[in-house]
């Protein structure tokens, strides 16, 4: 994808309750030898797809937490924390 973002996109991602899934599969991250955590797959009819998240999108912040140098596990924990 390169270093220049293809688009800038901010989304307020919400789910009905803590048991709903986001519908996102993430890849990359610090432990994978990359710095970016990217969306690898978005399942249809989930909060992720309804918010307009697409495959290849890179996550920069989650719940106001900078996640560029994070592992995928840490990003998923941030998604599930604090009123998400």
CORNOR-V999322 format. One record per helix or strand of 2 or more residues. SS is the DSSP state (2 for helix, 1 for strand). FROM is the first residue (numbers start at 1). TO is the last residue. If there is no record, write none. Layout:
SS FROM TO
SS FROM TO
//
This chain:
1 24 29
2 30 32
1 37 42
2 47 50
1 58 59
1 61 62
1 65 66
2 72 79
//
